[in-house]
Amino acid sequence: MTERDGYEAGTPSWADVMAPDIEKTTAFYGGLFGWEAVAAGDPESTGGYTIFLKDGKSVAGAMAGSAPGPVPAVWSTYIATDDADATAEKVKAAGGTVMMEPMDVMTAGRMGFFVDPTGGAIGVWQAGDHRGAQLVNEPGTMCWNELRTRDPEAAKSFYADVFGWGAEAFEGTPGYSIWMVGEAGVGGVMDMAVAEMPAEVPPHWGVVFAVADVDQSVATAQELGATVTTPPFDFAVGRLAGLIDPQGAAFSIITLAEQAEG
């Protein structure tokens, strides 16, 4: 098990899903990944925020949409930071937009939410009591986060200024680069044009979850009401598929090559 008790600044540390019906969301992901849903403290104080547990460890979150009108279901990625307020200033200086100014989430931590100049929305998390996902890179947990954009060069410049990320081309996959923190790859950036993604799909940060068997998980997801956007296919890292959950939140699943071999 890959357990974590904190994250280096600049590393994706958490993901959560916003959806109109939190009960349907928890039922779907419980059925797909075996997640247990628990309230994150007093619902009146947390807005009903839900923590998903896998083997007793926190792995992701969920919240009900609260904006006026229909709320699109969406997965969001959060990057660890030592100073959310300083990160917000870097976002502004680099040409990004602050959607949510940094705010305290009780004693859990401090968060902000931004949009990069290419249209990708990203959160930051300054850890307090909540230090991020406690279990990653195992079946049923988050294992990768990637920006899908139509202007990767602008994105690379922005994220270098905000998080100090480098970007290295991923050999064998045209239009794909790895975000680097020092010598460590912490995420990816995909050129949506090279990947021939439909024009109606907006730039976004995607979340990828590991599973033991992609094909079986796709079948289970469909039984639970999900839509397949990318059928399972093999590539250098493993076997990947794209899904949209019953409420419209897109995500990906992968059987990592080393886990399949193991």
C-alpha positions, 0 to 999 in steps of 0.5 A: 500500500502506498500511504501518504502523510503529506505532500511536497509543495507543487504535488497534486495532493487531493481530488474531489467531485462536485455533483448535484446529487451527493447520494447518487455520487457516493453510491456510484463510486462506492460500487465502482471503487469500493469506497466508503463515504463518511461526513467530514465533520458537522454537515452544517459547518462543512456544507455536507462535504463527504470524504471517501475512504478506501481501506480506512484511508481518505482517498478523495472527496465529494460535495453537492453543487450549491450554485444557482441553476444546474451545476455541472458535475466535475472532478477537481485537482488540488495542488499542495502549497505551503502558502495559498495566499502567495500562490494566489498572487503568483496566479494573478501575476502569471495571467491566471484568474482567481475564482476563489480567494484563499480561505480557511476550511476550519482547521482542515487547511486553507484552499484557493481555486484558480483558472489558468490562462488556457482555461484549466481550473485548478485548486490549491491546498495548504494543509492543516489537519487534512494533509491530502489523500492518505492512500494513492497509486493503488487500485481504487485510489488516485494515481495521476492528474493531467491538464488537457489544454489546447495551448500547452506552451502557454500552460507550461509558462504559467505553471512554471511561474506559479509552481516552479514546474518543469515539463519533459516530453513523454517519449512515444506519446505525441503532444504529451509532457510530464510536469516535473518537480525537481526529478519527480514527475507529478502530473501531465499536460496533454495537447488536446489538438494532437489528441484530437479531442472534440472541439466542444470539450473545454480545457480541464484538469483530469483525474486518473484512478488506478484499478486492478482490471480496467476492462472489468471496471469499465463493465462495472461502471456501465452497469452502474450507469456510466458512459464510456468516452474512451474504450480501454486501450494499451500504452506504455504505462498500462491500460487506460479508459475514459468514463463519465459518471451518471451525473456527468463527471468525467474521469479516467481509470488505468491498470498500471503495467507493474500492477498488472504484471504483479 
